[in-house]
Amino acid sequence: MFKAFLIKYGEIGIKGKNRHLFEDALVRQIKYALKPVDGEFSISKEQGRIYIEALTEFDYDEALESLQRVFGIVGICPVVLAEDEGFDKLAQDVEDYLDRRYADKHLTFKVNTRRARKSYPIPSMEVNAALGEKILDAFPDMTVDVHNPDILVNVEIRNKINIYSEVIPGPGGMPVGTNGKGMLLLSGGIDSPVAGYMIAKRGVKIDAVYFHAPPYTSERAKQKVIDLAKIVAQFTGPIYLKIVNFTDIQMYIYDKCPHDELTIIMRRYMMRIAEYFAKETESLGLITGESIGQVASQTMQSLAATDEVCTMPVYRPLIGFDKQEIIEVSKKIGTFETSILPYEDCCTIFVAKHPVTKPSLKVIRRSETHLKEKIDEMVETAIETAETIVIR
C-alpha cells in the first residue's frame, strides 16, 4: 500500500541557520541505512520534512527496520502522497486510504489538517469539518472523537498532499557525524557497546579499540567483540576497529606492580594507547562504558587515576546509569545476548582478589616507575602491531 515515508525530526528543527547542515547529514544517514534494502529510493527535503519515495518494489518491513536505526529521526510516517486536484479528489484519496489501511471500520477518528501551503483556498478547520463529513458518509460504522480518537487522520497540504495516520517512533538524537568523532574502548562486556550507542545517538561518529590478550583470551573472545561492533555499526555507520595485542604489557605489569593496583595501571596503559589511536584518527575524545561505583576500577578515585594519563577528554555516557538500566538499553539495541556469551576479555583475566578502590595517584605513579625499563618499547610494539578491521 505504501510507497513513501514522511520522516520527522526533532532537535534539528531548532538549529537555526545551520539546520540545513543537519538535514543533509540526516539524509546521508538515511541513504546509508537504506543501501542494503532491496529497491531504489528517492530522498528529498521540503519545509522541515524529509521524504523517502520508493521508485521500485521494495521490502517495507526491512526499510522500516533500517530507518528505525537512524539517529536524528523521531517519527517515521508511512504516507500517501497525493496530487492537489481539488477537494473532491482529496476526500476520495482520504477515503481510499482509510478503506485500505483499516479493515475494521468500528473505530473513532479525528481529522487534523495542516495547511503548510497557505495558497490552498480552504482554511484548515473547514477542511477538517468537510473531510469528517465525507468519512462519516463513506463509513457509517466510524464515529468522531476529537479528544481520544483511535485514528488521527493527518492531512498536510504541501506541494503534494500528505495523508497519514501512523507515526512510528524513531531513535531520536542527532545524525551521526554532526558532533565530531570519538574513540570507543570496546570490550566484550555489556557496558561499552551501550556507551558507543549512547554517544553516537548524540551525533558522534565512533571508531573503536579492543585490547586482546592471547592466549588468555581466545579467538572467540575477539570474534565476540567484532560481532558487538557489527551490531553497534547498524546504528553508527562504519567503525574502524583497532585490535591491540595487550598480553605482554599485562604480563609485565603483573610481574612488576602490586597486584591490588593491577586493574588501575592496566587501564592507564589502555587509555594511553587508545589516545594514540584517537589522535591518529582526529578523534576529539575517548569513550568508555564506565559507571560510578560499579566495580573497584570505577570509583571516583579510580576514574580520576585513569583519566590522569589522558590529554584529551574522556566521555562516559553511562556514568550515572545503574546496571539494570544499562542491560535494558543493551537488550533494546540487540547487544545483550552477545555480550553475555562466556568468552572472557582481557580485563577479567588479571583481576586482583582485593583491588584498590581509592588509589593514590602518587602511589600509582611510583608503582609505574617499576615498568620504565621496557614499557615504552612494549607500548610502541602494541601500537605498531595493532590490527585494523573495518566493521560495516
C-alpha positions as CSV (number, residue, x, y, z in Angstrom):
1,M,0.0,0.0,0.0
2,F,2.7,2.5,1.0
3,K,5.3,3.7,-1.4
4,A,6.6,6.6,0.6
5,F,7.7,7.6,4.2
6,L,7.5,11.0,5.7
7,I,10.4,11.5,8.1
8,K,10.1,13.8,11.1
9,Y,13.0,15.1,13.1
10,G,13.3,16.8,16.5
11,E,16.3,18.8,17.7
12,I,17.4,19.5,14.2
13,G,14.4,21.9,13.8
14,I,15.9,24.3,16.3
15,K,19.3,24.6,14.7
16,G,18.6,28.0,13.0
17,K,20.8,28.9,10.1
18,N,22.8,25.6,10.4
19,R,19.7,23.5,10.2
20,H,20.4,22.5,6.5
21,L,23.7,21.0,7.5
22,F,22.0,18.7,10.0
23,E,19.3,17.9,7.5
24,D,21.9,17.0,4.9
25,A,23.7,14.8,7.4
26,L,20.4,13.0,8.2
27,V,19.7,12.5,4.5
28,R,23.2,10.9,4.2
29,Q,22.5,8.6,7.1
30,I,19.1,7.6,5.6
31,K,20.8,6.8,2.3
32,Y,23.4,4.6,4.1
33,A,20.7,2.8,6.1
34,L,18.6,2.0,3.0
35,K,21.6,0.8,0.9
36,P,21.2,-2.9,1.9
37,V,17.4,-2.8,1.4
38,D,16.0,-4.3,-1.8
39,G,14.6,-1.5,-4.0
40,E,15.5,2.0,-5.2
41,F,14.6,5.1,-3.3
42,S,14.5,8.9,-3.8
43,I,15.1,11.1,-0.8
44,S,14.1,14.8,-0.8
45,K,13.8,17.7,1.7
46,E,10.9,20.1,1.9
47,Q,9.9,22.6,4.6
48,G,11.1,20.8,7.7
49,R,10.2,17.4,6.3
50,I,12.2,14.6,4.6
51,Y,10.5,12.3,2.1
52,I,11.6,8.8,1.1
53,E,9.8,7.6,-2.1
54,A,10.2,4.1,-3.5
55,L,11.0,4.1,-7.2
56,T,10.6,0.3,-7.4
57,E,9.1,-2.5,-5.4
58,F,10.7,-2.8,-2.0
59,D,10.7,-4.7,1.3
60,Y,8.5,-2.5,3.5
61,D,9.4,-4.2,6.8
62,E,13.2,-4.2,6.0
63,A,13.1,-0.5,5.1
64,L,11.2,0.4,8.2
65,E,13.6,-1.6,10.4
66,S,16.5,0.2,8.8
67,L,15.0,3.6,9.3
68,Q,14.4,2.9,13.0
69,R,18.2,2.7,13.4
70,V,18.9,6.2,12.0
71,F,19.7,8.7,14.7
72,G,18.0,12.0,14.2
73,I,14.7,10.5,13.2
74,V,11.9,11.0,15.8
75,G,9.0,9.8,13.6
76,I,8.5,7.6,10.5
77,C,5.1,8.0,8.9
78,P,4.0,5.7,6.1
79,V,2.4,8.2,3.9
80,V,0.3,8.6,0.7
81,L,1.4,11.5,-1.4
82,A,-1.5,12.8,-3.5
83,E,-1.6,15.5,-6.2
84,D,-3.7,18.5,-5.4
85,E,-6.6,18.1,-7.8
86,G,-9.3,19.8,-5.8
87,F,-11.2,19.0,-2.6
88,D,-13.4,16.2,-4.0
89,K,-10.2,14.3,-5.1
90,L,-8.7,14.9,-1.7
91,A,-11.7,13.5,0.0
92,Q,-11.6,10.4,-2.3
93,D,-7.9,9.9,-1.5
94,V,-8.6,10.0,2.2
95,E,-11.5,7.6,1.9
96,D,-9.3,5.2,-0.2
97,Y,-6.5,5.5,2.4
98,L,-8.8,4.6,5.3
99,D,-10.5,1.8,3.4
100,R,-7.2,0.1,2.5
101,R,-5.5,0.8,5.9
102,Y,-8.2,-0.2,8.3
103,A,-10.2,-3.4,7.6
104,D,-12.2,-2.9,10.8
105,K,-14.2,0.3,10.5
106,H,-15.7,0.2,14.0
107,L,-13.3,3.0,15.0
108,T,-13.3,6.6,16.2
109,F,-11.4,9.2,14.2
110,K,-10.3,12.8,14.1
111,V,-9.1,14.8,11.1
112,N,-6.1,17.0,11.7
113,T,-5.3,19.3,8.7
114,R,-2.1,21.3,8.4
115,R,-2.1,23.9,5.6
116,A,1.6,24.4,5.1
117,R,0.9,25.8,1.6
118,K,-1.1,28.9,2.5
119,S,-2.3,29.4,-1.1
120,Y,-4.7,26.4,-0.6
121,P,-8.1,28.0,-0.8
122,I,-9.9,26.3,2.1
123,P,-8.9,27.0,5.7
124,S,-7.7,24.1,7.8
125,M,-10.7,24.0,10.1
126,E,-13.1,23.9,7.2
127,V,-11.1,21.0,5.6
128,N,-11.3,19.1,8.9
129,A,-15.1,19.5,9.1
130,A,-15.7,18.7,5.4
131,L,-13.4,15.7,5.4
132,G,-15.1,14.5,8.6
133,E,-18.5,14.6,6.9
134,K,-17.2,12.7,3.9
135,I,-15.6,10.0,6.1
136,L,-18.9,9.5,8.1
137,D,-20.9,9.2,4.8
138,A,-18.4,6.7,3.4
139,F,-18.0,4.6,6.6
140,P,-21.2,4.6,8.7
141,D,-19.5,2.5,11.4
142,M,-16.9,5.1,12.2
143,T,-17.6,7.9,14.7
144,V,-15.8,11.2,15.5
145,D,-13.8,11.6,18.8
146,V,-11.9,14.8,18.9
147,H,-10.3,14.0,22.3
148,N,-9.0,10.4,22.2
149,P,-9.6,9.0,18.7
150,D,-8.5,5.5,17.5
151,I,-7.3,7.1,14.3
152,L,-5.8,10.6,13.9
153,V,-6.1,11.3,10.1
154,N,-3.3,13.7,9.3
155,V,-3.6,15.8,6.2
156,E,-0.7,18.0,5.4
157,I,-1.2,20.3,2.4
158,R,2.2,20.9,0.9
159,N,3.5,20.8,-2.7
160,K,1.8,17.4,-2.6
161,I,-0.9,16.5,-0.1
162,N,0.3,14.1,2.6
163,I,-2.1,11.6,4.1
164,Y,-1.1,9.5,7.1
165,S,-2.3,8.2,10.4
166,E,0.6,6.4,11.9
167,V,3.8,7.8,13.4
168,I,6.3,5.1,14.1
169,P,8.9,6.2,16.7
170,G,12.5,6.6,15.6
171,P,15.5,6.5,17.8
172,G,15.8,10.3,18.2
173,G,19.1,12.0,18.8
174,M,21.3,13.7,16.3
175,P,22.6,12.5,12.9
176,V,25.9,10.6,13.3
177,G,28.9,12.8,12.4
178,T,27.4,16.1,13.3
179,N,29.2,16.3,16.6
180,G,32.7,15.1,15.7
181,K,34.4,11.8,16.3
182,G,35.3,9.7,19.3
183,M,37.4,6.6,20.1
184,L,35.4,3.9,22.0
185,L,37.3,1.5,24.3
186,L,35.2,-1.6,23.3
187,S,35.3,-4.8,25.3
188,G,33.2,-7.9,25.2
189,G,31.0,-6.8,28.1
190,I,27.6,-5.3,28.4
191,D,28.6,-1.7,29.1
192,S,30.9,-0.4,26.3
193,P,28.7,-1.3,23.3
194,V,25.9,0.6,25.0
195,A,28.2,3.6,25.6
196,G,29.1,3.6,21.9
197,Y,25.4,3.6,21.0
198,M,24.6,6.4,23.5
199,I,27.4,8.7,22.4
200,A,26.6,8.0,18.7
201,K,23.0,9.0,19.4
202,R,24.3,12.5,20.2
203,G,25.8,12.7,16.7
204,V,29.3,11.5,17.4
205,K,31.0,9.3,14.8
206,I,32.8,6.4,16.6
207,D,35.8,4.2,15.9
208,A,36.9,1.6,18.5
209,V,39.9,-0.1,20.1
210,Y,39.8,-3.5,21.6
211,F,42.6,-5.0,23.9
212,H,43.2,-8.6,23.1
213,A,45.3,-10.9,25.4
214,P,46.0,-14.2,23.7
215,P,46.4,-17.0,24.9
216,Y,44.5,-15.8,28.0
217,T,41.7,-14.7,25.7
218,S,40.6,-16.9,22.8
219,E,39.8,-16.1,19.2
220,R,36.1,-16.5,20.2
221,A,36.5,-13.5,22.6
222,K,37.9,-11.5,19.7
223,Q,35.1,-12.6,17.4
224,K,32.6,-11.7,20.1
225,V,33.9,-8.1,20.2
226,I,33.7,-7.9,16.3
227,D,30.2,-9.2,16.5
228,L,29.3,-6.5,19.0
229,A,30.9,-3.9,16.8
230,K,28.8,-5.1,13.9
231,I,25.6,-4.6,15.9
232,V,26.6,-1.1,17.0
233,A,27.6,-0.2,13.5
234,Q,24.0,-0.8,12.4
235,F,23.2,2.4,14.2
236,T,26.5,4.3,13.8
237,G,27.7,3.5,10.3
238,P,31.2,2.0,9.6
239,I,33.5,1.5,12.6
240,Y,37.3,1.2,12.2
241,L,38.2,-1.3,15.0
242,K,41.8,-1.5,16.2
243,I,42.6,-4.8,17.9
244,V,45.7,-4.4,20.1
245,N,47.7,-7.3,21.5
246,F,47.9,-6.4,25.1
247,T,49.3,-9.7,26.6
248,D,53.0,-8.7,27.0
249,I,52.0,-5.4,28.7
250,Q,49.6,-7.1,31.0
251,M,52.2,-9.8,32.0
252,Y,54.8,-7.1,32.6
253,I,52.5,-5.1,34.8
254,Y,51.5,-8.3,36.6
255,D,55.2,-9.1,37.3
256,K,56.4,-5.7,38.3
257,C,53.5,-3.9,40.1
258,P,51.5,-4.5,43.3
259,H,48.6,-6.8,42.5
260,D,45.9,-4.6,44.1
261,E,46.9,-1.9,41.6
262,L,46.8,-4.1,38.5
263,T,43.5,-3.0,37.1
264,I,44.2,0.7,37.5
265,I,47.7,0.5,36.0
266,M,46.4,-1.7,33.1
267,R,43.6,0.7,32.5
268,R,46.0,3.6,32.4
269,Y,48.1,2.0,29.7
270,M,44.9,1.1,27.7
271,M,44.0,4.8,27.9
272,R,47.4,5.8,26.7
273,I,47.3,3.5,23.7
274,A,43.6,4.4,22.9
275,E,44.5,8.1,23.0
276,Y,47.3,7.5,20.5
277,F,44.9,6.0,18.0
278,A,42.3,8.7,18.8
279,K,44.8,11.4,17.9
280,E,45.9,9.5,14.8
281,T,42.3,9.4,13.5
282,E,41.5,13.0,14.6
283,S,39.0,11.9,17.3
284,L,38.1,14.5,19.9
285,G,37.9,12.3,22.9
286,L,37.8,8.8,24.4
287,I,34.6,7.0,25.2
288,T,34.2,4.3,27.9
289,G,31.4,2.3,29.4
290,E,32.2,3.1,33.0
291,S,29.6,3.9,35.6
292,I,30.4,5.3,39.0
293,G,30.9,2.7,41.7
294,Q,30.0,-0.3,39.5
295,V,33.4,-2.1,40.2
296,A,36.6,-1.2,42.0
297,S,38.1,0.5,38.9
298,Q,35.1,2.7,38.6
299,T,35.1,4.6,41.9
300,M,35.6,8.3,41.7
301,Q,39.2,8.0,42.8
302,S,39.9,5.2,40.3
303,L,38.4,7.1,37.4
304,A,40.5,10.1,38.3
305,A,43.6,8.0,38.4
306,T,42.7,6.5,35.0
307,D,42.0,9.9,33.4
308,E,45.2,11.4,34.7
309,V,47.2,9.9,31.8
310,C,45.0,11.4,29.1
311,T,45.4,14.8,27.4
312,M,42.0,14.6,25.7
313,P,38.5,14.4,27.3
314,V,37.1,11.1,28.4
315,Y,33.4,10.8,27.8
316,R,31.3,8.3,29.9
317,P,27.7,8.3,28.6
318,L,26.7,5.7,31.3
319,I,28.3,7.4,34.2
320,G,25.0,7.8,36.2
321,F,23.3,4.5,35.0
322,D,22.8,1.5,37.2
323,K,23.4,-2.0,35.8
324,Q,19.8,-2.8,35.1
325,E,19.4,0.4,33.1
326,I,22.4,-0.5,31.0
327,I,21.1,-4.0,30.5
328,E,17.7,-2.6,29.3
329,V,19.4,-0.5,26.7
330,S,21.6,-3.4,25.6
331,K,18.5,-5.5,25.1
332,K,16.8,-2.8,23.1
333,I,19.7,-2.4,20.7
334,G,20.4,-6.1,20.4
335,T,23.9,-6.4,22.1
336,F,22.9,-8.1,25.3
337,E,22.8,-11.8,24.1
338,T,26.2,-11.4,22.5
339,S,27.7,-9.6,25.5
340,I,26.8,-12.4,27.9
341,L,28.5,-15.1,25.9
342,P,31.1,-16.8,28.1
343,Y,34.3,-15.6,26.4
344,E,36.5,-13.6,28.7
345,D,38.1,-10.4,27.6
346,C,41.5,-9.3,28.8
347,C,40.2,-7.1,31.6
348,T,38.9,-10.1,33.5
349,I,41.9,-12.3,33.4
350,F,44.2,-10.4,35.7
351,V,41.8,-9.3,38.4
352,A,43.2,-9.0,41.9
353,K,41.3,-10.6,44.8
354,H,41.3,-7.3,46.7
355,P,41.7,-4.4,44.2
356,V,42.4,-0.9,45.5
357,T,39.2,1.2,45.4
358,K,40.7,4.5,46.4
359,P,44.0,4.6,44.6
360,S,46.5,7.4,45.4
361,L,47.9,9.0,42.2
362,K,51.2,9.4,44.0
363,V,51.4,5.7,44.8
364,I,50.2,4.6,41.3
365,R,52.9,6.8,39.6
366,R,55.6,5.3,41.9
367,S,54.5,1.8,41.0
368,E,54.7,2.6,37.3
369,T,58.3,3.5,37.7
370,H,59.0,-0.2,38.1
371,L,58.0,-0.6,34.4
372,K,60.3,2.1,32.9
373,E,62.9,-0.5,31.6
374,K,60.6,-2.0,28.9
375,I,57.1,-0.4,29.0
376,D,57.7,2.3,26.3
377,E,59.0,-0.3,23.9
378,M,56.1,-2.6,24.6
379,V,53.6,0.1,24.1
380,E,55.3,1.0,20.8
381,T,55.2,-2.6,19.7
382,A,51.5,-2.9,20.6
383,I,50.6,0.1,18.6
384,E,52.7,-1.0,15.6
385,T,51.2,-4.5,15.5
386,A,47.6,-3.5,16.0
387,E,45.2,-5.0,13.5
388,T,42.6,-2.8,11.8
389,I,39.2,-4.2,10.9
390,V,36.5,-2.1,9.1
391,I,33.1,-3.0,10.6
392,R,30.1,-2.3,8.4
